[in-house]
Amino acid sequence: MPEPPEAAATAPSGPADRGVRLRLDLAYDGTDFHGWAAQPGLRTVQGELEGALALLLRVPAVKLTVGGRTDAGVHARGQVAHLDIPPEALAKWDGRPSPAPVEQLRARRVNGVLQRRAPDIAVHAARVVPHDFDARFSALRRRYEYRLRGEGARRDPLTARFTAELPRRLDLAVMQRASDELLGLNDFTAFCKAREGATAVRDLLCFEWRETDDGAFAARIEADAFCHSMVRALVGAVVAVGSGRIGHEELIALREARERTSRFSVMPAHGLSLEEIAYPAEGELAARAEQTRARRDPLD
């Protein structure tokens, strides 16, 4: 199984050491962030959210584990993270009893802190989950959307922060045929920045294009896991076919070569959004995490 950035192996600790495990469902506009991961001196989603939680819980620090580690400028509507906190900290978060559902109440309280320091992040829910749940390792699949406009499309300033603009005409039908050619279990080295010692074997489950109500083209891209820059490189390759720069046969040849190439460009970050991370039922969480941690064998 995979070893992408969102699934890098760590040594698990015992439940007794971790207190209560909470799952956070959240969204953010990635425009003004240097990605998810905390970095000294830079504004990141992890840094802002961990700071807000620490302030809310009145603790020195908290540590989040994320389901899909997004790059600088990438957005999310369906991000998932987890954290472990002592029971007394959870009681402090929950506060006095309320008629509102506790998951929404927790979200409302952390959003109150975020509104003052990071209004471009929103927590939708915060719920207690089993210790077998791991936002990274337990994931079954991840779904992204990429939005773009080709030459001749009507520009929309209201969606410009989330839509890439390309100075060439694109054929949507040709792009869909090219996307279909990439589906399935393949070695995606040509579309990845693979880590040393890791494979780029992934199962691409969906790569579908549609025209949106505002006249953009949007791709739905879903896989069991992604390696670094894979989604934006896949879109870049299909755009190269849709604009006539390369043909279908060359696209397949590039995939089969399993080498990085300059024949297509990695697309800009701001057109990409993490839409959903899917997880198995509670009874299957541990088995899924163990499967994900295992190294995926190269294809013949």
TACORBEL-V579831 format. One record per pair of residues at least 12 apart in sequence whose C-alpha atoms are under 8 Angstrom apart, sorted by sequence separation. I is the first residue (numbers start at 1). GAP is how many residues later the second one is. D is the distance in whole Angstrom. If there is no record, write none. Layout:
i=I gap=GAP d=D
i=I gap=GAP d=D
//
This chain:
i=33 gap=12 d=6
i=50 gap=12 d=6
i=67 gap=12 d=7
i=68 gap=12 d=7
i=94 gap=12 d=6
i=111 gap=12 d=6
i=187 gap=12 d=8
i=188 gap=12 d=5
i=189 gap=12 d=8
i=207 gap=12 d=7
i=208 gap=12 d=5
i=50 gap=13 d=7
i=66 gap=13 d=8
i=67 gap=13 d=5
i=93 gap=13 d=7
i=110 gap=13 d=7
i=187 gap=13 d=5
i=188 gap=13 d=6
i=207 gap=13 d=6
i=208 gap=13 d=7
i=50 gap=14 d=7
i=66 gap=14 d=6
i=67 gap=14 d=6
i=149 gap=14 d=7
i=151 gap=14 d=8
i=187 gap=14 d=4
i=188 gap=14 d=7
i=206 gap=14 d=7
i=207 gap=14 d=5
i=237 gap=14 d=7
i=30 gap=15 d=8
i=66 gap=15 d=4
i=108 gap=15 d=8
i=147 gap=15 d=7
i=148 gap=15 d=5
i=149 gap=15 d=6
i=150 gap=15 d=6
i=151 gap=15 d=6
i=186 gap=15 d=6
i=187 gap=15 d=6
i=206 gap=15 d=5
i=207 gap=15 d=7
i=65 gap=16 d=5
i=66 gap=16 d=7
i=93 gap=16 d=8
i=107 gap=16 d=5
i=147 gap=16 d=5
i=148 gap=16 d=4
i=149 gap=16 d=5
i=150 gap=16 d=5
i=151 gap=16 d=5
i=185 gap=16 d=7
i=186 gap=16 d=6
i=205 gap=16 d=8
i=206 gap=16 d=5
i=28 gap=17 d=8
i=64 gap=17 d=6
i=65 gap=17 d=5
i=107 gap=17 d=6
i=146 gap=17 d=8
i=147 gap=17 d=6
i=148 gap=17 d=6
i=149 gap=17 d=6
i=150 gap=17 d=6
i=151 gap=17 d=5
i=152 gap=17 d=7
i=185 gap=17 d=6
i=186 gap=17 d=6
i=204 gap=17 d=8
i=205 gap=17 d=5
i=206 gap=17 d=7
i=246 gap=17 d=8
i=46 gap=18 d=7
i=64 gap=18 d=6
i=65 gap=18 d=6
i=107 gap=18 d=5
i=148 gap=18 d=7
i=150 gap=18 d=6
i=151 gap=18 d=5
i=184 gap=18 d=8
i=185 gap=18 d=4
i=186 gap=18 d=8
i=204 gap=18 d=6
i=205 gap=18 d=5
i=64 gap=19 d=5
i=106 gap=19 d=7
i=107 gap=19 d=6
i=150 gap=19 d=5
i=151 gap=19 d=7
i=184 gap=19 d=5
i=185 gap=19 d=6
i=204 gap=19 d=4
i=205 gap=19 d=7
i=63 gap=20 d=6
i=104 gap=20 d=7
i=106 gap=20 d=6
i=150 gap=20 d=6
i=183 gap=20 d=7
i=184 gap=20 d=5
i=203 gap=20 d=6
i=204 gap=20 d=7
i=62 gap=21 d=7
i=63 gap=21 d=8
i=104 gap=21 d=6
i=183 gap=21 d=5
i=184 gap=21 d=6
i=202 gap=21 d=7
i=203 gap=21 d=6
i=62 gap=22 d=8
i=103 gap=22 d=5
i=104 gap=22 d=7
i=182 gap=22 d=7
i=183 gap=22 d=6
i=202 gap=22 d=7
i=203 gap=22 d=7
i=62 gap=23 d=8
i=103 gap=23 d=5
i=183 gap=23 d=7
i=202 gap=23 d=6
i=103 gap=24 d=5
i=183 gap=24 d=7
i=202 gap=24 d=7
i=240 gap=24 d=6
i=102 gap=25 d=8
i=237 gap=26 d=8
i=180 gap=27 d=7
i=200 gap=27 d=7
i=237 gap=27 d=5
i=179 gap=28 d=6
i=180 gap=28 d=8
i=236 gap=28 d=6
i=237 gap=28 d=7
i=179 gap=29 d=7
i=236 gap=29 d=5
i=237 gap=29 d=8
i=236 gap=30 d=5
i=176 gap=31 d=8
i=233 gap=31 d=8
i=235 gap=31 d=8
i=236 gap=31 d=5
i=37 gap=32 d=7
i=57 gap=32 d=6
i=176 gap=32 d=7
i=233 gap=32 d=7
i=234 gap=32 d=8
i=235 gap=32 d=7
i=36 gap=33 d=6
i=37 gap=33 d=8
i=57 gap=33 d=8
i=176 gap=33 d=6
i=194 gap=33 d=6
i=233 gap=33 d=4
i=35 gap=34 d=8
i=36 gap=34 d=5
i=175 gap=34 d=8
i=193 gap=34 d=7
i=194 gap=34 d=7
i=232 gap=34 d=5
i=233 gap=34 d=6
i=35 gap=35 d=6
i=36 gap=35 d=6
i=57 gap=35 d=7
i=192 gap=35 d=6
i=193 gap=35 d=5
i=232 gap=35 d=5
i=35 gap=36 d=4
i=36 gap=36 d=7
i=57 gap=36 d=6
i=192 gap=36 d=6
i=193 gap=36 d=6
i=232 gap=36 d=7
i=34 gap=37 d=7
i=35 gap=37 d=4
i=56 gap=37 d=7
i=172 gap=37 d=7
i=192 gap=37 d=6
i=193 gap=37 d=8
i=229 gap=37 d=7
i=232 gap=37 d=7
i=34 gap=38 d=4
i=35 gap=38 d=6
i=172 gap=38 d=8
i=191 gap=38 d=7
i=192 gap=38 d=5
i=33 gap=39 d=6
i=34 gap=39 d=7
i=35 gap=39 d=7
i=191 gap=39 d=5
i=33 gap=40 d=6
i=191 gap=40 d=8
i=232 gap=40 d=8
i=31 gap=41 d=8
i=32 gap=41 d=7
i=192 gap=41 d=7
i=30 gap=42 d=7
i=31 gap=42 d=5
i=188 gap=42 d=8
i=191 gap=42 d=5
i=30 gap=43 d=5
i=31 gap=43 d=7
i=191 gap=43 d=6
i=30 gap=44 d=5
i=31 gap=44 d=7
i=29 gap=45 d=8
i=30 gap=45 d=4
i=172 gap=45 d=8
i=29 gap=46 d=5
i=30 gap=46 d=7
i=28 gap=47 d=6
i=29 gap=47 d=7
i=27 gap=48 d=8
i=28 gap=48 d=5
i=27 gap=49 d=5
i=28 gap=49 d=7
i=26 gap=50 d=8
i=27 gap=50 d=4
i=26 gap=51 d=7
i=27 gap=51 d=6
i=26 gap=52 d=6
i=27 gap=52 d=6
i=82 gap=52 d=7
i=25 gap=53 d=7
i=26 gap=53 d=5
i=56 gap=53 d=8
i=82 gap=53 d=6
i=163 gap=53 d=8
i=25 gap=54 d=6
i=26 gap=54 d=6
i=56 gap=54 d=7
i=81 gap=54 d=5
i=25 gap=55 d=5
i=80 gap=55 d=6
i=24 gap=56 d=6
i=25 gap=56 d=7
i=23 gap=57 d=7
i=24 gap=57 d=5
i=53 gap=57 d=7
i=56 gap=57 d=7
i=23 gap=58 d=6
i=24 gap=58 d=6
i=52 gap=58 d=7
i=55 gap=58 d=8
i=156 gap=58 d=7
i=23 gap=59 d=4
i=179 gap=59 d=6
i=6 gap=60 d=7
i=22 gap=60 d=5
i=23 gap=60 d=7
i=178 gap=60 d=6
i=6 gap=61 d=6
i=21 gap=61 d=7
i=22 gap=61 d=5
i=52 gap=61 d=6
i=154 gap=61 d=7
i=6 gap=62 d=5
i=21 gap=62 d=6
i=22 gap=62 d=6
i=52 gap=62 d=6
i=153 gap=62 d=7
i=5 gap=63 d=8
i=6 gap=63 d=6
i=21 gap=63 d=4
i=22 gap=63 d=8
i=153 gap=63 d=7
i=175 gap=63 d=6
i=178 gap=63 d=7
i=5 gap=64 d=7
i=20 gap=64 d=5
i=21 gap=64 d=7
i=175 gap=64 d=7
i=190 gap=64 d=7
i=191 gap=64 d=8
i=19 gap=65 d=6
i=20 gap=65 d=5
i=49 gap=65 d=7
i=52 gap=65 d=8
i=190 gap=65 d=6
i=18 gap=66 d=5
i=19 gap=66 d=5
i=20 gap=66 d=6
i=48 gap=66 d=8
i=149 gap=66 d=8
i=175 gap=66 d=6
i=189 gap=66 d=8
i=18 gap=67 d=7
i=19 gap=67 d=5
i=20 gap=67 d=6
i=67 gap=67 d=8
i=149 gap=67 d=5
i=174 gap=67 d=7
i=175 gap=67 d=5
i=188 gap=67 d=7
i=190 gap=67 d=7
i=18 gap=68 d=7
i=19 gap=68 d=6
i=67 gap=68 d=4
i=68 gap=68 d=7
i=148 gap=68 d=6
i=149 gap=68 d=6
i=174 gap=68 d=5
i=187 gap=68 d=8
i=190 gap=68 d=5
i=192 gap=68 d=8
i=48 gap=69 d=8
i=65 gap=69 d=8
i=66 gap=69 d=6
i=67 gap=69 d=4
i=147 gap=69 d=7
i=148 gap=69 d=5
i=170 gap=69 d=7
i=187 gap=69 d=8
i=189 gap=69 d=5
i=190 gap=69 d=5
i=191 gap=69 d=7
i=20 gap=70 d=8
i=48 gap=70 d=7
i=65 gap=70 d=6
i=66 gap=70 d=6
i=67 gap=70 d=8
i=147 gap=70 d=6
i=148 gap=70 d=7
i=172 gap=70 d=7
i=178 gap=70 d=6
i=182 gap=70 d=8
i=188 gap=70 d=7
i=189 gap=70 d=6
i=190 gap=70 d=4
i=65 gap=71 d=7
i=147 gap=71 d=4
i=171 gap=71 d=5
i=181 gap=71 d=7
i=187 gap=71 d=7
i=189 gap=71 d=7
i=190 gap=71 d=6
i=49 gap=72 d=8
i=67 gap=72 d=7
i=146 gap=72 d=5
i=147 gap=72 d=7
i=170 gap=72 d=5
i=171 gap=72 d=7
i=145 gap=73 d=6
i=146 gap=73 d=5
i=170 gap=73 d=5
i=178 gap=73 d=8
i=68 gap=74 d=8
i=145 gap=74 d=5
i=146 gap=74 d=7
i=169 gap=74 d=6
i=145 gap=75 d=5
i=146 gap=75 d=8
i=168 gap=75 d=7
i=45 gap=76 d=8
i=144 gap=76 d=6
i=145 gap=76 d=6
i=143 gap=77 d=7
i=144 gap=77 d=5
i=143 gap=78 d=6
i=144 gap=78 d=6
i=143 gap=79 d=4
i=142 gap=80 d=6
i=143 gap=80 d=7
i=141 gap=81 d=7
i=142 gap=81 d=6
i=141 gap=82 d=5
i=142 gap=82 d=6
i=141 gap=83 d=4
i=142 gap=83 d=6
i=140 gap=84 d=6
i=141 gap=84 d=6
i=142 gap=84 d=8
i=139 gap=85 d=8
i=140 gap=85 d=8
i=146 gap=86 d=8
i=75 gap=87 d=8
i=144 gap=87 d=8
i=146 gap=89 d=8
i=30 gap=90 d=8
i=29 gap=91 d=5
i=28 gap=92 d=5
i=29 gap=92 d=7
i=28 gap=93 d=4
i=27 gap=94 d=6
i=28 gap=94 d=6
i=26 gap=95 d=7
i=27 gap=95 d=5
i=201 gap=95 d=7
i=26 gap=96 d=6
i=27 gap=96 d=6
i=201 gap=96 d=8
i=26 gap=97 d=4
i=27 gap=97 d=8
i=198 gap=97 d=8
i=199 gap=97 d=7
i=201 gap=97 d=7
i=25 gap=98 d=6
i=26 gap=98 d=5
i=198 gap=98 d=8
i=199 gap=98 d=7
i=200 gap=98 d=8
i=201 gap=98 d=7
i=24 gap=99 d=7
i=25 gap=99 d=5
i=26 gap=99 d=7
i=199 gap=99 d=6
i=24 gap=100 d=7
i=25 gap=100 d=5
i=24 gap=101 d=6
i=25 gap=101 d=7
i=23 gap=102 d=8
i=24 gap=102 d=5
i=23 gap=103 d=6
i=24 gap=103 d=7
i=164 gap=103 d=8
i=22 gap=104 d=6
i=23 gap=104 d=5
i=164 gap=104 d=7
i=22 gap=105 d=5
i=23 gap=105 d=6
i=22 gap=106 d=4
i=23 gap=106 d=6
i=164 gap=106 d=7
i=21 gap=107 d=6
i=22 gap=107 d=6
i=163 gap=107 d=7
i=164 gap=107 d=5
i=20 gap=108 d=7
i=21 gap=108 d=6
i=162 gap=108 d=5
i=163 gap=108 d=4
i=21 gap=109 d=7
i=161 gap=109 d=6
i=162 gap=109 d=5
i=163 gap=109 d=8
i=21 gap=110 d=6
i=161 gap=110 d=8
i=162 gap=110 d=7
i=20 gap=111 d=8
i=187 gap=111 d=8
i=23 gap=112 d=8
i=187 gap=112 d=7
i=186 gap=113 d=7
i=15 gap=116 d=6
i=148 gap=123 d=6
i=147 gap=124 d=5
i=146 gap=125 d=5
i=147 gap=125 d=7
i=146 gap=126 d=5
i=145 gap=127 d=6
i=146 gap=127 d=6
i=144 gap=128 d=7
i=145 gap=128 d=5
i=7 gap=129 d=5
i=144 gap=129 d=6
i=145 gap=129 d=7
i=6 gap=130 d=6
i=7 gap=130 d=6
i=31 gap=130 d=7
i=144 gap=130 d=4
i=145 gap=130 d=7
i=6 gap=131 d=8
i=143 gap=131 d=6
i=144 gap=131 d=5
i=142 gap=132 d=8
i=143 gap=132 d=6
i=144 gap=132 d=7
i=142 gap=133 d=8
i=143 gap=133 d=5
i=142 gap=134 d=6
i=143 gap=134 d=6
i=142 gap=135 d=5
i=141 gap=136 d=6
i=142 gap=136 d=6
i=140 gap=137 d=8
i=141 gap=137 d=5
i=139 gap=138 d=6
i=140 gap=138 d=6
i=141 gap=138 d=7
i=139 gap=139 d=6
i=140 gap=139 d=5
i=139 gap=140 d=5
i=140 gap=140 d=7
i=138 gap=141 d=6
i=139 gap=141 d=7
i=138 gap=142 d=7
i=138 gap=147 d=6
i=138 gap=148 d=7
i=140 gap=148 d=8
i=133 gap=149 d=8
i=139 gap=149 d=8
i=132 gap=150 d=8
i=138 gap=150 d=5
i=139 gap=150 d=8
i=134 gap=151 d=8
i=137 gap=151 d=7
i=138 gap=151 d=5
i=130 gap=152 d=7
i=133 gap=152 d=6
i=137 gap=152 d=5
i=132 gap=153 d=6
i=133 gap=153 d=7
i=137 gap=153 d=8
i=132 gap=154 d=5
i=138 gap=154 d=7
i=134 gap=155 d=7
i=137 gap=155 d=6
i=137 gap=156 d=7
i=132 gap=157 d=8
i=4 gap=190 d=8
i=4 gap=191 d=8
i=3 gap=195 d=6
i=74 gap=195 d=5
i=75 gap=195 d=7
i=79 gap=195 d=7
i=2 gap=196 d=8
i=3 gap=196 d=8
i=73 gap=196 d=5
i=74 gap=196 d=5
i=77 gap=196 d=7
i=78 gap=196 d=6
i=79 gap=196 d=7
i=2 gap=197 d=7
i=72 gap=197 d=7
i=73 gap=197 d=5
i=74 gap=197 d=7
i=75 gap=197 d=6
i=76 gap=197 d=5
i=77 gap=197 d=6
i=78 gap=197 d=5
i=79 gap=197 d=7
i=80 gap=197 d=7
i=2 gap=198 d=8
i=71 gap=198 d=7
i=74 gap=198 d=5
i=75 gap=198 d=4
i=76 gap=198 d=4
i=77 gap=198 d=5
i=78 gap=198 d=4
i=79 gap=198 d=7
i=2 gap=199 d=7
i=74 gap=199 d=6
i=75 gap=199 d=6
i=76 gap=199 d=6
i=77 gap=199 d=7
i=78 gap=199 d=7
i=2 gap=200 d=7
i=74 gap=200 d=8
i=70 gap=204 d=8
i=68 gap=206 d=8
i=68 gap=209 d=8
i=67 gap=210 d=7
i=4 gap=221 d=7
i=4 gap=222 d=6
i=5 gap=222 d=6
i=2 gap=223 d=7
i=4 gap=223 d=5
i=5 gap=223 d=7
i=3 gap=224 d=8
i=4 gap=224 d=7
i=31 gap=239 d=7
i=30 gap=240 d=8
i=9 gap=284 d=6
i=7 gap=285 d=7
i=8 gap=285 d=8
i=7 gap=286 d=7
i=3 gap=289 d=8
i=1 gap=290 d=6
i=2 gap=290 d=6
i=3 gap=290 d=7
i=1 gap=291 d=5
i=2 gap=291 d=7
i=1 gap=292 d=7
i=2 gap=292 d=7
i=3 gap=292 d=7
i=1 gap=293 d=5
i=2 gap=293 d=6
i=3 gap=293 d=8
i=1 gap=294 d=5
i=2 gap=294 d=5
i=1 gap=295 d=4
i=1 gap=296 d=7
//
